[in-house]
């Protein structure tokens, strides 16, 4: 933590801005992976949804 005390305000802004890009890239990667899994297994997802829906109708 002593290293961060030595940084200027501008340098801290650069570090913080870099972290925003990292978290943004992680979020985009997770969303892409989620969409891929949904589309890749679409038939089973629809089947499971219909089975669940029918079980509530009974």
mmCIF file as Biopython writes it, N, C-alpha, C and O atoms, coordinates in Angstrom:
data_model
#
loop_
_atom_site.group_PDB
_atom_site.id
_atom_site.type_symbol
_atom_site.label_atom_id
_atom_site.label_alt_id
_atom_site.label_comp_id
_atom_site.label_asym_id
_atom_site.label_entity_id
_atom_site.label_seq_id
_atom_site.pdbx_PDB_ins_code
_atom_site.Cartn_x
_atom_site.Cartn_y
_atom_site.Cartn_z
_atom_site.occupancy
_atom_site.B_iso_or_equiv
_atom_site.auth_seq_id
_atom_site.auth_asym_id
_atom_site.pdbx_PDB_model_num
ATOM 1   N N  . UNK A ? 1  ? 0.814   -1.199  0.000   1.0 0.0 1  A 1 
ATOM 2   C CA . UNK A ? 1  ? 0.000   0.000   0.000   1.0 0.0 1  A 1 
ATOM 3   C C  . UNK A ? 1  ? 0.857   1.261   0.000   1.0 0.0 1  A 1 
ATOM 4   O O  . UNK A ? 1  ? 0.387   2.318   -0.421  1.0 0.0 1  A 1 
ATOM 5   N N  . UNK A ? 2  ? 2.089   1.174   0.459   1.0 0.0 2  A 1 
ATOM 6   C CA . UNK A ? 2  ? 2.942   2.356   0.470   1.0 0.0 2  A 1 
ATOM 7   C C  . UNK A ? 2  ? 3.191   2.866   -0.937  1.0 0.0 2  A 1 
ATOM 8   O O  . UNK A ? 2  ? 3.361   4.067   -1.146  1.0 0.0 2  A 1 
ATOM 9   N N  . UNK A ? 3  ? 3.212   1.964   -1.895  1.0 0.0 3  A 1 
ATOM 10  C CA . UNK A ? 3  ? 3.453   2.374   -3.278  1.0 0.0 3  A 1 
ATOM 11  C C  . UNK A ? 3  ? 2.352   3.311   -3.759  1.0 0.0 3  A 1 
ATOM 12  O O  . UNK A ? 3  ? 2.636   4.272   -4.474  1.0 0.0 3  A 1 
ATOM 13  N N  . UNK A ? 4  ? 1.119   3.057   -3.389  1.0 0.0 4  A 1 
ATOM 14  C CA . UNK A ? 4  ? 0.024   3.900   -3.849  1.0 0.0 4  A 1 
ATOM 15  C C  . UNK A ? 4  ? 0.041   5.272   -3.185  1.0 0.0 4  A 1 
ATOM 16  O O  . UNK A ? 4  ? -0.458  6.239   -3.761  1.0 0.0 4  A 1 
ATOM 17  N N  . UNK A ? 5  ? 0.595   5.370   -2.009  1.0 0.0 5  A 1 
ATOM 18  C CA . UNK A ? 5  ? 0.696   6.669   -1.358  1.0 0.0 5  A 1 
ATOM 19  C C  . UNK A ? 5  ? 1.680   7.569   -2.099  1.0 0.0 5  A 1 
ATOM 20  O O  . UNK A ? 5  ? 1.582   8.793   -2.009  1.0 0.0 5  A 1 
ATOM 21  N N  . UNK A ? 6  ? 2.611   6.989   -2.817  1.0 0.0 6  A 1 
ATOM 22  C CA . UNK A ? 6  ? 3.614   7.767   -3.535  1.0 0.0 6  A 1 
ATOM 23  C C  . UNK A ? 6  ? 3.114   8.250   -4.896  1.0 0.0 6  A 1 
ATOM 24  O O  . UNK A ? 6  ? 3.726   9.133   -5.498  1.0 0.0 6  A 1 
ATOM 25  N N  . UNK A ? 7  ? 2.014   7.685   -5.387  1.0 0.0 7  A 1 
ATOM 26  C CA . UNK A ? 7  ? 1.521   8.068   -6.707  1.0 0.0 7  A 1 
ATOM 27  C C  . UNK A ? 7  ? 0.801   9.406   -6.654  1.0 0.0 7  A 1 
ATOM 28  O O  . UNK A ? 7  ? 0.168   9.748   -5.655  1.0 0.0 7  A 1 
ATOM 29  N N  . UNK A ? 8  ? 0.906   10.149  -7.734  1.0 0.0 8  A 1 
ATOM 30  C CA . UNK A ? 8  ? 0.192   11.415  -7.817  1.0 0.0 8  A 1 
ATOM 31  C C  . UNK A ? 8  ? -1.271  11.151  -8.169  1.0 0.0 8  A 1 
ATOM 32  O O  . UNK A ? 8  ? -1.650  10.024  -8.491  1.0 0.0 8  A 1 
ATOM 33  N N  . UNK A ? 9  ? -2.074  12.188  -8.104  1.0 0.0 9  A 1 
ATOM 34  C CA . UNK A ? 9  ? -3.494  12.055  -8.426  1.0 0.0 9  A 1 
ATOM 35  C C  . UNK A ? 9  ? -3.691  11.596  -9.865  1.0 0.0 9  A 1 
ATOM 36  O O  . UNK A ? 9  ? -4.543  10.748  -10.131 1.0 0.0 9  A 1 
ATOM 37  N N  . UNK A ? 10 ? -2.911  12.147  -10.799 1.0 0.0 10 A 1 
ATOM 38  C CA . UNK A ? 10 ? -3.022  11.772  -12.208 1.0 0.0 10 A 1 
ATOM 39  C C  . UNK A ? 10 ? -2.670  10.303  -12.415 1.0 0.0 10 A 1 
ATOM 40  O O  . UNK A ? 10 ? -3.323  9.605   -13.192 1.0 0.0 10 A 1 
ATOM 41  N N  . UNK A ? 11 ? -1.641  9.838   -11.722 1.0 0.0 11 A 1 
ATOM 42  C CA . UNK A ? 11 ? -1.251  8.434   -11.840 1.0 0.0 11 A 1 
ATOM 43  C C  . UNK A ? 11 ? -2.332  7.513   -11.274 1.0 0.0 11 A 1 
ATOM 44  O O  . UNK A ? 11 ? -2.583  6.439   -11.820 1.0 0.0 11 A 1 
ATOM 45  N N  . UNK A ? 12 ? -2.961  7.925   -10.198 1.0 0.0 12 A 1 
ATOM 46  C CA . UNK A ? 12 ? -4.048  7.122   -9.632  1.0 0.0 12 A 1 
ATOM 47  C C  . UNK A ? 12 ? -5.229  7.057   -10.599 1.0 0.0 12 A 1 
ATOM 48  O O  . UNK A ? 12 ? -5.888  6.023   -10.702 1.0 0.0 12 A 1 
ATOM 49  N N  . UNK A ? 13 ? -5.497  8.144   -11.302 1.0 0.0 13 A 1 
ATOM 50  C CA . UNK A ? 13 ? -6.581  8.157   -12.285 1.0 0.0 13 A 1 
ATOM 51  C C  . UNK A ? 13 ? -6.279  7.178   -13.409 1.0 0.0 13 A 1 
ATOM 52  O O  . UNK A ? 13 ? -7.186  6.509   -13.905 1.0 0.0 13 A 1 
ATOM 53  N N  . UNK A ? 14 ? -5.018  7.085   -13.818 1.0 0.0 14 A 1 
ATOM 54  C CA . UNK A ? 14 ? -4.636  6.135   -14.866 1.0 0.0 14 A 1 
ATOM 55  C C  . UNK A ? 14 ? -4.840  4.700   -14.396 1.0 0.0 14 A 1 
ATOM 56  O O  . UNK A ? 14 ? -5.326  3.864   -15.158 1.0 0.0 14 A 1 
ATOM 57  N N  . UNK A ? 15 ? -4.476  4.409   -13.162 1.0 0.0 15 A 1 
ATOM 58  C CA . UNK A ? 15 ? -4.668  3.062   -12.615 1.0 0.0 15 A 1 
ATOM 59  C C  . UNK A ? 15 ? -6.152  2.743   -12.563 1.0 0.0 15 A 1 
ATOM 60  O O  . UNK A ? 15 ? -6.568  1.659   -12.971 1.0 0.0 15 A 1 
ATOM 61  N N  . UNK A ? 16 ? -6.952  3.672   -12.066 1.0 0.0 16 A 1 
ATOM 62  C CA . UNK A ? 16 ? -8.392  3.468   -11.948 1.0 0.0 16 A 1 
ATOM 63  C C  . UNK A ? 16 ? -9.026  3.296   -13.324 1.0 0.0 16 A 1 
ATOM 64  O O  . UNK A ? 16 ? -9.896  2.443   -13.500 1.0 0.0 16 A 1 
ATOM 65  N N  . UNK A ? 17 ? -8.606  4.088   -14.291 1.0 0.0 17 A 1 
ATOM 66  C CA . UNK A ? 17 ? -9.140  3.964   -15.646 1.0 0.0 17 A 1 
ATOM 67  C C  . UNK A ? 17 ? -8.801  2.626   -16.277 1.0 0.0 17 A 1 
ATOM 68  O O  . UNK A ? 17 ? -9.610  2.064   -17.015 1.0 0.0 17 A 1 
ATOM 69  N N  . UNK A ? 18 ? -7.620  2.115   -15.995 1.0 0.0 18 A 1 
ATOM 70  C CA . UNK A ? 18 ? -7.234  0.807   -16.511 1.0 0.0 18 A 1 
ATOM 71  C C  . UNK A ? 18 ? -8.089  -0.302  -15.929 1.0 0.0 18 A 1 
ATOM 72  O O  . UNK A ? 18 ? -8.436  -1.256  -16.626 1.0 0.0 18 A 1 
ATOM 73  N N  . UNK A ? 19 ? -8.428  -0.180  -14.659 1.0 0.0 19 A 1 
ATOM 74  C CA . UNK A ? 19 ? -9.269  -1.194  -14.022 1.0 0.0 19 A 1 
ATOM 75  C C  . UNK A ? 19 ? -10.670 -1.206  -14.618 1.0 0.0 19 A 1 
ATOM 76  O O  . UNK A ? 19 ? -11.293 -2.264  -14.716 1.0 0.0 19 A 1 
ATOM 77  N N  . UNK A ? 20 ? -11.168 -0.049  -15.015 1.0 0.0 20 A 1 
ATOM 78  C CA . UNK A ? 20 ? -12.489 0.011   -15.653 1.0 0.0 20 A 1 
ATOM 79  C C  . UNK A ? 20 ? -12.480 -0.806  -16.935 1.0 0.0 20 A 1 
ATOM 80  O O  . UNK A ? 20 ? -13.429 -1.539  -17.210 1.0 0.0 20 A 1 
ATOM 81  N N  . UNK A ? 21 ? -11.424 -0.686  -17.715 1.0 0.0 21 A 1 
ATOM 82  C CA . UNK A ? 21 ? -11.327 -1.458  -18.960 1.0 0.0 21 A 1 
ATOM 83  C C  . UNK A ? 21 ? -11.236 -2.951  -18.675 1.0 0.0 21 A 1 
ATOM 84  O O  . UNK A ? 21 ? -11.823 -3.759  -19.396 1.0 0.0 21 A 1 
ATOM 85  N N  . UNK A ? 22 ? -10.505 -3.320  -17.630 1.0 0.0 22 A 1 
ATOM 86  C CA . UNK A ? 22 ? -10.373 -4.741  -17.280 1.0 0.0 22 A 1 
ATOM 87  C C  . UNK A ? 22 ? -11.728 -5.309  -16.884 1.0 0.0 22 A 1 
ATOM 88  O O  . UNK A ? 22 ? -12.126 -6.362  -17.383 1.0 0.0 22 A 1 
ATOM 89  N N  . UNK A ? 23 ? -12.443 -4.627  -15.995 1.0 0.0 23 A 1 
ATOM 90  C CA . UNK A ? 23 ? -13.761 -5.117  -15.566 1.0 0.0 23 A 1 
ATOM 91  C C  . UNK A ? 23 ? -14.748 -5.116  -16.722 1.0 0.0 23 A 1 
ATOM 92  O O  . UNK A ? 23 ? -15.595 -6.005  -16.814 1.0 0.0 23 A 1 
ATOM 93  N N  . UNK A ? 24 ? -14.652 -4.135  -17.599 1.0 0.0 24 A 1 
ATOM 94  C CA . UNK A ? 24 ? -15.515 -4.114  -18.780 1.0 0.0 24 A 1 
ATOM 95  C C  . UNK A ? 24 ? -15.254 -5.301  -19.688 1.0 0.0 24 A 1 
ATOM 96  O O  . UNK A ? 24 ? -16.193 -5.911  -20.202 1.0 0.0 24 A 1 
ATOM 97  N N  . UNK A ? 25 ? -13.990 -5.632  -19.889 1.0 0.0 25 A 1 
ATOM 98  C CA . UNK A ? 25 ? -13.646 -6.779  -20.735 1.0 0.0 25 A 1 
ATOM 99  C C  . UNK A ? 25 ? -14.130 -8.081  -20.112 1.0 0.0 25 A 1 
ATOM 100 O O  . UNK A ? 25 ? -14.603 -8.970  -20.820 1.0 0.0 25 A 1 
ATOM 101 N N  . UNK A ? 26 ? -14.017 -8.199  -18.802 1.0 0.0 26 A 1 
ATOM 102 C CA . UNK A ? 26 ? -14.513 -9.403  -18.121 1.0 0.0 26 A 1 
ATOM 103 C C  . UNK A ? 26 ? -16.024 -9.510  -18.279 1.0 0.0 26 A 1 
ATOM 104 O O  . UNK A ? 26 ? -16.539 -10.596 -18.544 1.0 0.0 26 A 1 
ATOM 105 N N  . UNK A ? 27 ? -16.740 -8.406  -18.123 1.0 0.0 27 A 1 
ATOM 106 C CA . UNK A ? 27 ? -18.198 -8.421  -18.254 1.0 0.0 27 A 1 
ATOM 107 C C  . UNK A ? 27 ? -18.623 -8.809  -19.662 1.0 0.0 27 A 1 
ATOM 108 O O  . UNK A ? 27 ? -19.554 -9.597  -19.832 1.0 0.0 27 A 1 
ATOM 109 N N  . UNK A ? 28 ? -17.955 -8.269  -20.668 1.0 0.0 28 A 1 
ATOM 110 C CA . UNK A ? 28 ? -18.281 -8.613  -22.055 1.0 0.0 28 A 1 
ATOM 111 C C  . UNK A ? 28 ? -17.987 -10.085 -22.310 1.0 0.0 28 A 1 
ATOM 112 O O  . UNK A ? 28 ? -18.772 -10.765 -22.971 1.0 0.0 28 A 1 
ATOM 113 N N  . UNK A ? 29 ? -16.882 -10.580 -21.802 1.0 0.0 29 A 1 
ATOM 114 C CA . UNK A ? 29 ? -16.547 -11.993 -21.973 1.0 0.0 29 A 1 
ATOM 115 C C  . UNK A ? 29 ? -17.570 -12.908 -21.334 1.0 0.0 29 A 1 
ATOM 116 O O  . UNK A ? 29 ? -17.957 -13.915 -21.927 1.0 0.0 29 A 1 
ATOM 117 N N  . UNK A ? 30 ? -18.017 -12.571 -20.127 1.0 0.0 30 A 1 
ATOM 118 C CA . UNK A ? 30 ? -19.024 -13.393 -19.455 1.0 0.0 30 A 1 
ATOM 119 C C  . UNK A ? 30 ? -20.358 -13.353 -20.191 1.0 0.0 30 A 1 
ATOM 120 O O  . UNK A ? 30 ? -21.022 -14.381 -20.324 1.0 0.0 30 A 1 
ATOM 121 N N  . UNK A ? 31 ? -20.755 -12.179 -20.668 1.0 0.0 31 A 1 
ATOM 122 C CA . UNK A ? 31 ? -22.011 -12.071 -21.410 1.0 0.0 31 A 1 
ATOM 123 C C  . UNK A ? 31 ? -21.944 -12.866 -22.705 1.0 0.0 31 A 1 
ATOM 124 O O  . UNK A ? 31 ? -22.909 -13.536 -23.073 1.0 0.0 31 A 1 
ATOM 125 N N  . UNK A ? 32 ? -20.825 -12.799 -23.391 1.0 0.0 32 A 1 
ATOM 126 C CA . UNK A ? 32 ? -20.656 -13.555 -24.633 1.0 0.0 32 A 1 
ATOM 127 C C  . UNK A ? 32 ? -20.716 -15.051 -24.365 1.0 0.0 32 A 1 
ATOM 128 O O  . UNK A ? 32 ? -21.355 -15.794 -25.111 1.0 0.0 32 A 1 
ATOM 129 N N  . UNK A ? 33 ? -20.058 -15.492 -23.310 1.0 0.0 33 A 1 
ATOM 130 C CA . UNK A ? 33 ? -20.074 -16.908 -22.950 1.0 0.0 33 A 1 
ATOM 131 C C  . UNK A ? 33 ? -21.488 -17.362 -22.592 1.0 0.0 33 A 1 
ATOM 132 O O  . UNK A ? 33 ? -21.904 -18.451 -22.988 1.0 0.0 33 A 1 
ATOM 133 N N  . UNK A ? 34 ? -22.222 -16.546 -21.854 1.0 0.0 34 A 1 
ATOM 134 C CA . UNK A ? 34 ? -23.597 -16.884 -21.479 1.0 0.0 34 A 1 
ATOM 135 C C  . UNK A ? 34 ? -24.475 -17.020 -22.718 1.0 0.0 34 A 1 
ATOM 136 O O  . UNK A ? 34 ? -25.224 -17.988 -22.844 1.0 0.0 34 A 1 
ATOM 137 N N  . UNK A ? 35 ? -24.388 -16.059 -23.630 1.0 0.0 35 A 1 
ATOM 138 C CA . UNK A ? 35 ? -25.193 -16.123 -24.855 1.0 0.0 35 A 1 
ATOM 139 C C  . UNK A ? 35 ? -24.825 -17.338 -25.693 1.0 0.0 35 A 1 
ATOM 140 O O  . UNK A ? 35 ? -25.706 -17.977 -26.270 1.0 0.0 35 A 1 
ATOM 141 N N  . UNK A ? 36 ? -23.549 -17.666 -25.770 1.0 0.0 36 A 1 
ATOM 142 C CA . UNK A ? 36 ? -23.116 -18.840 -26.515 1.0 0.0 36 A 1 
ATOM 143 C C  . UNK A ? 36 ? -23.736 -20.102 -25.928 1.0 0.0 36 A 1 
ATOM 144 O O  . UNK A ? 36 ? -24.228 -20.953 -26.668 1.0 0.0 36 A 1 
ATOM 145 N N  . UNK A ? 37 ? -23.715 -20.227 -24.606 1.0 0.0 37 A 1 
ATOM 146 C CA . UNK A ? 37 ? -24.276 -21.412 -23.957 1.0 0.0 37 A 1 
ATOM 147 C C  . UNK A ? 37 ? -25.779 -21.510 -24.196 1.0 0.0 37 A 1 
ATOM 148 O O  . UNK A ? 37 ? -26.297 -22.602 -24.426 1.0 0.0 37 A 1 
ATOM 149 N N  . UNK A ? 38 ? -26.479 -20.391 -24.146 1.0 0.0 38 A 1 
ATOM 150 C CA . UNK A ? 38 ? -27.932 -20.401 -24.375 1.0 0.0 38 A 1 
ATOM 151 C C  . UNK A ? 38 ? -28.238 -20.825 -25.801 1.0 0.0 38 A 1 
ATOM 152 O O  . UNK A ? 38 ? -29.084 -21.691 -26.022 1.0 0.0 38 A 1 
ATOM 153 N N  . UNK A ? 39 ? -27.566 -20.231 -26.763 1.0 0.0 39 A 1 
ATOM 154 C CA . UNK A ? 39 ? -27.832 -20.535 -28.171 1.0 0.0 39 A 1 
ATOM 155 C C  . UNK A ? 39 ? -27.379 -21.951 -28.509 1.0 0.0 39 A 1 
ATOM 156 O O  . UNK A ? 39 ? -28.058 -22.656 -29.256 1.0 0.0 39 A 1 
ATOM 157 N N  . UNK A ? 40 ? -26.254 -22.367 -27.973 1.0 0.0 40 A 1 
ATOM 158 C CA . UNK A ? 40 ? -25.700 -23.675 -28.287 1.0 0.0 40 A 1 
ATOM 159 C C  . UNK A ? 40 ? -26.600 -24.813 -27.803 1.0 0.0 40 A 1 
ATOM 160 O O  . UNK A ? 40 ? -26.633 -25.878 -28.419 1.0 0.0 40 A 1 
ATOM 161 N N  . UNK A ? 41 ? -27.323 -24.599 -26.716 1.0 0.0 41 A 1 
ATOM 162 C CA . UNK A ? 41 ? -28.161 -25.649 -26.134 1.0 0.0 41 A 1 
ATOM 163 C C  . UNK A ? 41 ? -29.634 -25.245 -26.185 1.0 0.0 41 A 1 
ATOM 164 O O  . UNK A ? 41 ? -30.398 -25.564 -25.275 1.0 0.0 41 A 1 
ATOM 165 N N  . UNK A ? 42 ? -30.029 -24.549 -27.240 1.0 0.0 42 A 1 
ATOM 166 C CA . UNK A ? 42 ? -31.367 -23.970 -27.338 1.0 0.0 42 A 1 
ATOM 167 C C  . UNK A ? 42 ? -32.463 -25.030 -27.240 1.0 0.0 42 A 1 
ATOM 168 O O  . UNK A ? 42 ? -33.451 -24.825 -26.534 1.0 0.0 42 A 1 
ATOM 169 N N  . UNK A ? 43 ? -32.307 -26.147 -27.929 1.0 0.0 43 A 1 
ATOM 170 C CA . UNK A ? 43 ? -33.354 -27.174 -27.950 1.0 0.0 43 A 1 
ATOM 171 C C  . UNK A ? 43 ? -33.631 -27.711 -26.543 1.0 0.0 43 A 1 
ATOM 172 O O  . UNK A ? 43 ? -34.789 -27.850 -26.147 1.0 0.0 43 A 1 
ATOM 173 N N  . UNK A ? 44 ? -32.586 -28.008 -25.800 1.0 0.0 44 A 1 
ATOM 174 C CA . UNK A ? 44 ? -32.764 -28.505 -24.430 1.0 0.0 44 A 1 
ATOM 175 C C  . UNK A ? 44 ? -33.322 -27.430 -23.505 1.0 0.0 44 A 1 
ATOM 176 O O  . UNK A ? 44 ? -34.087 -27.738 -22.592 1.0 0.0 44 A 1 
ATOM 177 N N  . UNK A ? 45 ? -32.946 -26.172 -23.732 1.0 0.0 45 A 1 
ATOM 178 C CA . UNK A ? 45 ? -33.480 -25.088 -22.909 1.0 0.0 45 A 1 
ATOM 179 C C  . UNK A ? 45 ? -34.980 -24.935 -23.118 1.0 0.0 45 A 1 
ATOM 180 O O  . UNK A ? 45 ? -35.723 -24.759 -22.153 1.0 0.0 45 A 1 
ATOM 181 N N  . UNK A ? 46 ? -35.428 -24.999 -24.359 1.0 0.0 46 A 1 
ATOM 182 C CA . UNK A ? 46 ? -36.857 -24.878 -24.657 1.0 0.0 46 A 1 
ATOM 183 C C  . UNK A ? 46 ? -37.608 -26.071 -24.076 1.0 0.0 46 A 1 
ATOM 184 O O  . UNK A ? 46 ? -38.691 -25.912 -23.512 1.0 0.0 46 A 1 
ATOM 185 N N  . UNK A ? 47 ? -37.040 -27.251 -24.212 1.0 0.0 47 A 1 
ATOM 186 C CA . UNK A ? 47 ? -37.670 -28.463 -23.676 1.0 0.0 47 A 1 
ATOM 187 C C  . UNK A ? 47 ? -37.819 -28.353 -22.152 1.0 0.0 47 A 1 
ATOM 188 O O  . UNK A ? 47 ? -38.883 -28.657 -21.613 1.0 0.0 47 A 1 
ATOM 189 N N  . UNK A ? 48 ? -36.769 -27.924 -21.465 1.0 0.0 48 A 1 
ATOM 190 C CA . UNK A ? 48 ? -36.815 -27.782 -20.010 1.0 0.0 48 A 1 
ATOM 191 C C  . UNK A ? 48 ? -37.823 -26.715 -19.599 1.0 0.0 48 A 1 
ATOM 192 O O  . UNK A ? 48 ? -38.541 -26.890 -18.614 1.0 0.0 48 A 1 
ATOM 193 N N  . UNK A ? 49 ? -37.883 -25.617 -20.340 1.0 0.0 49 A 1 
ATOM 194 C CA . UNK A ? 49 ? -38.853 -24.564 -20.032 1.0 0.0 49 A 1 
ATOM 195 C C  . UNK A ? 49 ? -40.275 -25.086 -20.176 1.0 0.0 49 A 1 
ATOM 196 O O  . UNK A ? 49 ? -41.120 -24.852 -19.312 1.0 0.0 49 A 1 
ATOM 197 N N  . UNK A ? 50 ? -40.536 -25.789 -21.266 1.0 0.0 50 A 1 
ATOM 198 C CA . UNK A ? 50 ? -41.882 -26.321 -21.494 1.0 0.0 50 A 1 
ATOM 199 C C  . UNK A ? 50 ? -42.267 -27.336 -20.426 1.0 0.0 50 A 1 
ATOM 200 O O  . UNK A ? 50 ? -43.413 -27.347 -19.977 1.0 0.0 50 A 1 
ATOM 201 N N  . UNK A ? 51 ? -41.338 -28.186 -20.013 1.0 0.0 51 A 1 
ATOM 202 C CA . UNK A ? 51 ? -41.621 -29.151 -18.954 1.0 0.0 51 A 1 
ATOM 203 C C  . UNK A ? 51 ? -41.936 -28.435 -17.637 1.0 0.0 51 A 1 
ATOM 204 O O  . UNK A ? 51 ? -42.859 -28.824 -16.921 1.0 0.0 51 A 1 
ATOM 205 N N  . UNK A ? 52 ? -41.179 -27.404 -17.325 1.0 0.0 52 A 1 
ATOM 206 C CA . UNK A ? 52 ? -41.439 -26.634 -16.109 1.0 0.0 52 A 1 
ATOM 207 C C  . UNK A ? 52 ? -42.762 -25.906 -16.176 1.0 0.0 52 A 1 
ATOM 208 O O  . UNK A ? 52 ? -43.502 -25.869 -15.193 1.0 0.0 52 A 1 
ATOM 209 N N  . UNK A ? 53 ? -43.068 -25.329 -17.318 1.0 0.0 53 A 1 
ATOM 210 C CA . UNK A ? 53 ? -44.333 -24.609 -17.505 1.0 0.0 53 A 1 
ATOM 211 C C  . UNK A ? 53 ? -45.513 -25.559 -17.357 1.0 0.0 53 A 1 
ATOM 212 O O  . UNK A ? 53 ? -46.505 -25.225 -16.709 1.0 0.0 53 A 1 
ATOM 213 N N  . UNK A ? 54 ? -45.410 -26.733 -17.950 1.0 0.0 54 A 1 
ATOM 214 C CA . UNK A ? 54 ? -46.489 -27.720 -17.863 1.0 0.0 54 A 1 
ATOM 215 C C  . UNK A ? 54 ? -46.675 -28.200 -16.424 1.0 0.0 54 A 1 
ATOM 216 O O  . UNK A ? 54 ? -47.801 -28.476 -16.011 1.0 0.0 54 A 1 
ATOM 217 N N  . UNK A ? 55 ? -45.592 -28.303 -15.658 1.0 0.0 55 A 1 
ATOM 218 C CA . UNK A ? 55 ? -45.721 -28.769 -14.274 1.0 0.0 55 A 1 
ATOM 219 C C  . UNK A ? 55 ? -46.471 -27.753 -13.415 1.0 0.0 55 A 1 
ATOM 220 O O  . UNK A ? 55 ? -47.133 -28.139 -12.452 1.0 0.0 55 A 1 
ATOM 221 N N  . UNK A ? 56 ? -46.381 -26.459 -13.743 1.0 0.0 56 A 1 
ATOM 222 C CA . UNK A ? 56 ? -47.121 -25.446 -12.993 1.0 0.0 56 A 1 
ATOM 223 C C  . UNK A ? 56 ? -48.589 -25.418 -13.380 1.0 0.0 56 A 1 
ATOM 224 O O  . UNK A ? 56 ? -49.432 -25.027 -12.572 1.0 0.0 56 A 1 
ATOM 225 N N  . UNK A ? 57 ? -48.906 -25.821 -14.587 1.0 0.0 57 A 1 
ATOM 226 C CA . UNK A ? 57 ? -50.295 -25.812 -15.042 1.0 0.0 57 A 1 
ATOM 227 C C  . UNK A ? 57 ? -51.115 -26.917 -14.381 1.0 0.0 57 A 1 
ATOM 228 O O  . UNK A ? 57 ? -52.340 -26.816 -14.309 1.0 0.0 57 A 1 
ATOM 229 N N  . UNK A ? 58 ? -50.456 -27.967 -13.900 1.0 0.0 58 A 1 
ATOM 230 C CA . UNK A ? 58 ? -51.182 -29.102 -13.302 1.0 0.0 58 A 1 
ATOM 231 C C  . UNK A ? 58 ? -51.708 -28.781 -11.938 1.0 0.0 58 A 1 
ATOM 232 O O  . UNK A ? 58 ? -52.339 -29.628 -11.304 1.0 0.0 58 A 1 
#
